Amino acid sequence: MLPAGLNRSEHDNFMRLLNPANGNAITGEAGDNMGRGGRSTLYVVDEGALIEHADKVDAAIVANANTRIWASSVNGTGNVFYRTRPSGHIPVFRFHYSDDPRKDQAWAEAKQRELSSTPATWAAEYDIDYAASVEGICIPAKWVESSRKLARAFGLEPNGPGTAGLDIGAGRAKSVLIPKFGPVVMMPTFWQTVDHIQTTYAALDVAQQLGVGKIKYDASGVGNTVTSTLVHANTGGVIVTPINVGIPPTETIMPDGRMAGEWFGNLKAQIWWAMRDAFKATHEHRLYLEGYDDGIPHAEDELVLLPDCNELIGQVSIPKWGKNDKGKIVIETKKQLAQRGVPSPDYADALALCFAQGETGFHFSAI
């Protein structure tokens, strides 16, 4: 790859590599104003999640090059890198350690032993866990990675009647439809428009094309527009069910014999916990297949298998769970997420709606 005529003493200087064959240069710089005033074909920001004033850097390089690449290991959720990554406005390349054929199970176990005193380091640096140092994550990133890994290994085709979750975005936020056939989750479809009537009809069209029999949507807030639109819409045989996630839980009996209302603060928490159980079962099943001692086999219908959708994979393991003043399980609200610099998890909320079932349709594990 060395160009003709390269002389290291002349062309390989500190933070500047010159190409004598065509006059091009690769230069390096640092600081809040890196890139300002210059013009480049390509600009790469390395370890972008660890830059202290990344918003200033982003503003400085925006006019420098049309093609800008931010590369980084993860560093929590309260930074520009994380907020930009799942936005859907930019293409994302995600490289997990298991994608490297040189790094097998033995390598992973040895590296985890090496980092046993700082498990958050392993989770962040190798498992791409943005919430590695955050307490109380509802669905750990390693469970989500197991779901993606099993989906690739199984290669299951959609089968049987499908269900889709539809999350309606407020204002210009995304509205997302995620179809699910048994354990197989299909690639999401999203719309970014304030016209929710148009979104409703578009969602029905996608559902009919894919063979989805049911759409479940959050009827609270902006979801009211969907409700009023459906009064006049021809659903083409698709059953559309409004779900108000703010109402009390169902009358499902929990593993300890109590009612769901004694476990959860609202229906949203109950739905997210059902989704959590599916990811937990998927992770246990993956460990079982790979020969780990703590692996547990599970039936196919207990699993959830995610597609390679960066937005969905990135969002599922972000919301936290906790307990309210009555000691009941609740899921972090969008307002609480915003306070720690995390945008609304619209893809994850859409998937969660797929797990909203009838009164006796929930299956839960203990806390």
Buried (B, 14 or more C-beta within 10 A) or exposed (E): EEEEEBEEEEBEEEEEBBBEEEEEEEEEEEEBBBBBEBEBEEBBBEEBBBBEEBEBBBBBBEEBBEEBEBEBEBBBBBBBBBBBBBEBEEEBEEEBBBEEEEBEEEEBEEBBEEBEEEBBEBBBBBBBBBBBBBEEBBBBBBBBBBBBBBBBEBEBEBEEEBBBBBBBBBEEBBBBBBBBBBBBBBEBBBBEEBEBBEBBBBBBEBBBEBBBBBBBBBBBEBBEBBEEBBEEBEBEEBEBEBBEBEEEBBEBEBEEEEBBBEBBBBBBBBBBBBBBBBBBBBBBBBBBBEEEEEBEEBEEEBBBBBBEBBBBBBBBBBBBBBBEEEEBBBBBEBEBBEEBEBBBBBBBBBBBBBBBBEEEEBBBEEE
